[in-house]
Amino acid sequence: MSSVVATTAVRGRFLDIQNTVAQAREIHDQVRYVEDGLLISQNGKIQWFGSWQEGQQHLPVGVEVQHYLEQLIVPGFIDTHIHFPQTEMVGAYGEQLLEWLNTYTFPTELQFSDKAYADQIAQFFVQELLKNGTTTALVFCTVHTESVDALFEAAGQHQMRLIAGKVMMDRHAPEDLCDTPDSAYADSKALIEKWHGKGRNLYAITPRFAPTSTPEQLAKAGQLKAEYPDVYVHTHLSENKNEIAWVKDLFPEQQGYLDVYHHFGLTGSHSVFAHCVHLEDAEWDCMHQTDSAIAFCPTSNLFLGSGLFPLNKTWEKQVKVGLGTDIGAGTSFNQLQTLNEAYKV
């Protein structure tokens, strides 16, 4: 049985960055601009890209070329940290982090035990990402497995690449938003088996942040990471000074905030830590040594008054960094707007 191959051809002005850069001064060398280019794809995968002059010979017979000569065509944006359950609370009055969580975030997230509600928000969330040019995102869900199912189902309708996971949280939160070490492990394991690597979906082990997980739960998160080494880890780190002090009170036996995660086996090349506004030197070194990554979230760092992220330090210490909108503490789905705020910082 022959399969139908859907071929598209787009002509226009193309701009992309060809490689990840370790230093700011390297960016210029990696920018590629094609004034009059052609991109040919089959079934959603790029088959050929280059200049229009050279590309015409590669056009399959009968394929209609779409012309966007007045537009600038760029790859889809990658959002390295965003909360889909917080879509409805963007711009909630700017308390600082811990007060903001208790006042706005937790009450909002309680609604996601209802699958129909989770489906509704997931559909809207995915459309907002696409509308703003974001085609890949690393996403927080809620503690409810229903929220993960809703998000992956919505993303699958568009063949989006989403990396997401169920929040693990067994203390310092409303009772109805808490799981246990064992239930968090069992639910996460079942979701990994159900979704990770299925289509374009990838899973992230997702402890909310160290204060809302007991040592027993973080040990279970580390156990999952050891059992499924190709899944991601996604959590928060050193966003707010009161949060950092709280972590030191809760985990006095560890050397600092990042050491809590490192102790439980949660650092590594697939680990992304959001914010990292106030890292200490030893933590920067650990980030580099473990090949862990940072999600820089300028709009939420400013909105919640968390502080100014030291971007130059990431290049100095050779730590991977990406950009996150952090909806809903962040104030825009648009990565260009987020870049605008990052530039100001």
C-alpha positions as CSV (number, residue, x, y, z in Angstrom):
1,M,0.0,0.0,0.0
2,S,1.6,3.3,-1.0
3,S,1.6,6.2,1.5
4,V,0.7,9.7,0.5
5,V,3.6,12.1,0.8
6,A,2.6,15.6,1.6
7,T,5.2,18.0,0.1
8,T,5.3,21.7,0.8
9,A,7.7,24.3,-0.6
10,V,8.2,27.8,1.0
11,R,10.1,30.6,-0.6
12,G,11.1,33.7,1.4
13,R,13.7,35.3,3.6
14,F,15.1,32.8,6.2
15,L,17.0,33.5,9.5
16,D,18.3,31.0,11.9
17,I,21.2,30.3,14.4
18,Q,23.0,27.1,13.2
19,N,24.6,26.0,16.5
20,T,24.3,26.4,20.2
21,V,26.9,28.9,21.4
22,A,29.0,28.9,24.6
23,Q,30.0,32.5,24.5
24,A,28.1,35.7,23.6
25,R,30.7,36.7,21.0
26,E,30.1,33.5,19.1
27,I,26.5,34.2,18.2
28,H,27.4,36.4,15.3
29,D,29.3,33.6,13.6
30,Q,26.4,31.2,13.9
31,V,23.7,33.4,12.4
32,R,22.6,32.4,9.0
33,Y,20.5,34.7,6.7
34,V,19.2,33.7,3.3
35,E,17.7,36.6,1.4
36,D,15.9,34.5,-1.1
37,G,15.6,30.9,0.1
38,L,13.6,27.7,-0.4
39,L,12.6,25.2,2.1
40,I,11.1,21.8,1.0
41,S,9.5,19.5,3.5
42,Q,7.7,16.1,3.3
43,N,5.2,15.0,5.9
44,G,6.4,17.8,8.2
45,K,10.2,17.0,7.9
46,I,12.6,19.3,6.1
47,Q,14.1,17.6,3.1
48,W,16.0,20.4,1.5
49,F,17.0,24.0,2.4
50,G,19.1,26.6,0.6
51,S,19.0,29.4,-1.9
52,W,16.0,29.7,-4.3
53,Q,18.4,29.7,-7.3
54,E,19.9,26.4,-6.3
55,G,16.7,24.9,-4.9
56,Q,14.5,25.0,-8.0
57,Q,16.1,21.8,-9.3
58,H,15.0,20.0,-6.2
59,L,11.3,20.9,-6.5
60,P,9.1,17.9,-7.1
61,V,6.9,18.2,-10.2
62,G,3.5,19.8,-9.5
63,V,4.3,21.2,-6.1
64,E,3.0,24.7,-5.6
65,V,5.5,27.1,-4.0
66,Q,4.2,29.3,-1.2
67,H,5.7,32.8,-1.4
68,Y,6.5,34.8,1.8
69,L,9.0,37.3,0.3
70,E,8.0,40.1,2.6
71,Q,8.2,38.0,5.8
72,L,11.1,36.7,7.8
73,I,10.9,32.9,8.3
74,V,12.6,31.5,11.5
75,P,12.5,28.1,13.2
76,G,9.8,27.6,15.9
77,F,10.8,29.0,19.3
78,I,11.7,26.7,22.2
79,D,10.2,27.7,25.6
80,T,12.4,26.1,28.3
81,H,10.0,26.8,31.2
82,I,6.3,27.4,31.3
83,H,3.3,26.3,33.4
84,F,0.2,25.4,31.4
85,P,-2.2,25.3,34.5
86,Q,-1.3,29.0,35.1
87,T,-2.6,30.1,31.7
88,E,-5.6,31.8,33.3
89,M,-3.7,33.7,36.0
90,V,-1.2,35.7,34.0
91,G,-0.8,39.1,35.6
92,A,-2.2,38.0,39.0
93,Y,-1.1,40.8,41.4
94,G,2.7,40.7,41.9
95,E,3.3,39.3,45.3
96,Q,6.7,37.7,45.8
97,L,7.2,34.0,45.0
98,L,6.0,32.2,48.2
99,E,3.0,34.5,48.8
100,W,2.1,34.4,45.1
101,L,2.0,30.6,45.2
102,N,-0.3,30.4,48.2
103,T,-2.6,33.3,47.1
104,Y,-3.1,32.5,43.4
105,T,-1.3,29.5,42.1
106,F,-2.4,26.7,44.3
107,P,-6.1,27.6,44.2
108,T,-5.9,27.8,40.4
109,E,-4.2,24.4,40.1
110,L,-6.8,22.7,42.2
111,Q,-9.2,22.8,39.3
112,F,-7.1,20.4,37.2
113,S,-8.4,17.3,38.8
114,D,-11.3,17.7,36.4
115,K,-10.2,16.2,33.1
116,A,-12.8,18.2,31.1
117,Y,-11.4,21.5,32.5
118,A,-7.8,20.3,32.0
119,D,-8.7,19.5,28.3
120,Q,-10.2,23.0,27.8
121,I,-7.1,24.8,29.2
122,A,-4.7,22.5,27.4
123,Q,-6.3,23.2,24.0
124,F,-6.2,26.9,24.6
125,F,-2.6,26.7,25.9
126,V,-1.3,24.9,22.9
127,Q,-3.0,27.4,20.5
128,E,-1.4,30.3,22.4
129,L,2.0,28.7,22.0
130,L,1.5,28.1,18.3
131,K,0.0,31.6,17.8
132,N,3.2,33.0,19.3
133,G,5.5,30.9,17.2
134,T,6.5,28.4,19.9
135,T,6.6,24.8,18.7
136,T,8.6,23.2,21.5
137,A,8.2,23.7,25.2
138,L,9.2,22.3,28.6
139,V,6.0,22.4,30.6
140,F,4.9,22.1,34.2
141,C,1.5,20.3,34.7
142,T,-0.2,19.9,38.1
143,V,-0.1,17.1,40.6
144,H,-3.0,15.5,38.8
145,T,-2.3,12.8,36.2
146,E,-5.3,14.2,34.3
147,S,-3.4,17.4,33.6
148,V,-0.6,15.4,31.9
149,D,-2.9,13.4,29.7
150,A,-4.8,16.5,28.7
151,L,-1.6,18.3,27.6
152,F,0.0,15.5,25.7
153,E,-3.3,14.8,23.9
154,A,-3.6,18.4,22.9
155,A,0.0,18.6,21.7
156,G,-0.4,15.4,19.7
157,Q,-3.1,16.9,17.5
158,H,-0.4,19.3,16.1
159,Q,2.6,17.0,16.3
160,M,4.2,19.5,18.7
161,R,7.3,18.6,20.7
162,L,6.3,19.0,24.4
163,I,8.3,17.8,27.4
164,A,6.1,17.7,30.4
165,G,5.4,15.9,33.6
166,K,3.2,15.5,36.7
167,V,4.2,17.7,39.6
168,M,5.5,15.8,42.6
169,M,4.5,17.6,45.8
170,D,3.9,16.0,49.2
171,R,4.1,18.9,51.7
172,H,3.7,22.7,52.3
173,A,0.7,22.9,49.9
174,P,-3.1,22.4,50.1
175,E,-4.0,18.8,51.0
176,D,-5.8,18.3,47.7
177,L,-2.7,19.2,45.8
178,C,-0.4,16.8,47.6
179,D,0.6,13.3,46.7
180,T,2.9,11.0,48.6
181,P,6.4,9.7,47.8
182,D,4.9,6.3,46.7
183,S,1.9,7.7,44.7
184,A,4.2,10.3,43.0
185,Y,6.5,7.5,42.0
186,A,3.8,5.2,40.8
187,D,1.9,7.9,38.9
188,S,5.0,9.3,37.3
189,K,6.2,5.8,36.3
190,A,2.9,5.0,34.7
191,L,2.9,8.4,32.8
192,I,6.5,7.8,31.6
193,E,5.4,4.4,30.2
194,K,2.3,5.9,28.6
195,W,3.8,9.0,27.0
196,H,7.6,9.2,26.9
197,G,8.8,8.8,23.3
198,K,5.3,8.2,22.0
199,G,4.9,10.4,19.0
200,R,6.9,13.6,19.7
201,N,6.1,13.6,23.5
202,L,8.8,13.4,26.1
203,Y,8.5,13.2,29.8
204,A,10.0,15.2,32.6
205,I,10.2,14.2,36.2
206,T,8.8,17.3,37.9
207,P,9.3,17.9,41.6
208,R,7.8,21.4,42.0
209,F,10.7,22.7,44.1
210,A,12.7,21.4,47.0
211,P,10.5,22.9,49.8
212,T,7.3,21.1,48.6
213,S,9.0,17.6,48.5
214,T,10.1,15.6,51.5
215,P,13.5,13.9,51.3
216,E,11.6,10.6,50.8
217,Q,9.9,12.0,47.7
218,L,13.0,13.5,46.2
219,A,14.6,10.0,46.7
220,K,11.8,8.5,44.7
221,A,12.3,11.2,42.0
222,G,16.0,10.1,41.8
223,Q,14.9,6.5,41.6
224,L,12.8,7.3,38.6
225,K,15.7,9.2,37.0
226,A,18.0,6.2,37.5
227,E,15.4,3.8,36.0
228,Y,14.6,6.1,33.0
229,P,17.9,7.9,32.3
230,D,16.7,9.4,29.0
231,V,13.7,11.3,30.6
232,Y,14.1,14.9,31.6
233,V,14.1,16.6,35.1
234,H,12.4,19.9,35.4
235,T,12.2,22.0,38.6
236,H,12.8,25.4,40.2
237,L,16.1,26.6,41.7
238,S,17.2,29.7,43.6
239,E,14.5,32.0,42.3
240,N,13.9,34.0,45.5
241,K,16.1,34.7,48.6
242,N,13.3,33.7,51.1
243,E,12.9,30.5,49.2
244,I,16.7,29.8,49.4
245,A,16.7,30.4,53.2
246,W,13.7,28.1,53.5
247,V,15.5,25.3,51.7
248,K,18.5,25.7,53.9
249,D,16.3,25.3,57.0
250,L,14.5,22.3,55.5
251,F,17.7,20.5,54.3
252,P,20.5,21.6,56.8
253,E,22.6,18.5,55.9
254,Q,23.1,19.6,52.3
255,Q,25.6,22.2,51.2
256,G,23.0,24.4,49.5
257,Y,19.9,24.5,47.3
258,L,21.4,22.8,44.2
259,D,23.1,20.2,46.4
260,V,19.6,19.0,47.5
261,Y,18.8,18.0,43.9
262,H,22.4,16.8,43.2
263,H,22.3,14.6,46.3
264,F,19.2,12.8,45.1
265,G,20.6,12.2,41.6
266,L,18.5,14.9,39.8
267,T,21.3,16.9,38.1
268,G,22.5,15.9,34.6
269,S,22.4,16.6,30.9
270,H,18.6,16.2,30.8
271,S,18.0,18.4,33.9
272,V,16.6,22.0,33.5
273,F,16.5,24.3,36.5
274,A,14.3,27.4,36.2
275,H,15.5,30.8,37.4
276,C,18.8,30.3,39.1
277,V,18.9,34.0,39.9
278,H,21.0,33.7,43.1
279,L,23.4,30.7,42.6
280,E,26.5,30.5,44.7
281,D,29.9,29.8,43.1
282,A,29.9,26.2,44.1
283,E,26.5,25.8,42.5
284,W,27.7,27.3,39.2
285,D,30.5,24.8,39.2
286,C,28.1,21.9,39.9
287,M,25.9,23.1,37.1
288,H,28.8,23.0,34.7
289,Q,30.3,19.7,36.0
290,T,26.9,17.9,35.7
291,D,26.1,19.5,32.3
292,S,22.8,20.7,33.8
293,A,20.9,23.6,32.2
294,I,19.2,26.8,33.3
295,A,15.9,28.3,32.0
296,F,16.3,32.1,32.1
297,C,12.8,33.6,32.8
298,P,13.2,37.4,32.7
299,T,9.5,38.5,32.7
300,S,8.7,36.4,35.8
301,N,11.9,37.3,37.5
302,L,10.9,41.0,37.1
303,F,7.2,40.5,37.8
304,L,7.7,38.8,41.1
305,G,10.7,40.9,42.0
306,S,13.0,37.9,42.3
307,G,16.1,39.6,40.9
308,L,18.2,40.1,37.8
309,F,19.7,36.9,36.3
310,P,23.5,37.1,35.7
311,L,23.5,36.0,32.0
312,N,27.2,36.7,31.6
313,K,27.9,34.2,34.3
314,T,26.5,31.4,32.3
315,W,29.1,32.1,29.6
316,E,31.9,32.5,32.1
317,K,31.0,29.3,33.8
318,Q,30.1,27.5,30.6
319,V,26.6,26.5,31.7
320,K,23.8,25.8,29.2
321,V,21.0,28.4,29.3
322,G,17.7,28.7,27.4
323,L,14.8,31.2,27.5
324,G,11.5,30.5,29.4
325,T,8.3,32.6,29.5
326,D,7.3,31.1,32.8
327,I,3.6,31.7,32.3
328,G,1.8,32.5,34.6
329,A,4.4,34.5,36.7
330,G,5.8,35.4,33.3
331,T,3.7,38.0,31.5
332,S,3.7,36.9,27.8
333,F,3.6,33.7,25.7
334,N,5.7,35.6,23.1
335,Q,9.4,34.7,23.1
336,L,10.2,37.9,21.2
337,Q,8.7,39.9,24.1
338,T,10.6,37.7,26.6
339,L,13.8,38.3,24.6
340,N,13.1,42.0,24.8
341,E,13.0,41.8,28.6
342,A,16.1,39.6,28.7
343,Y,17.9,42.2,26.7
344,K,17.0,44.9,29.2
345,V,18.2,42.7,32.0
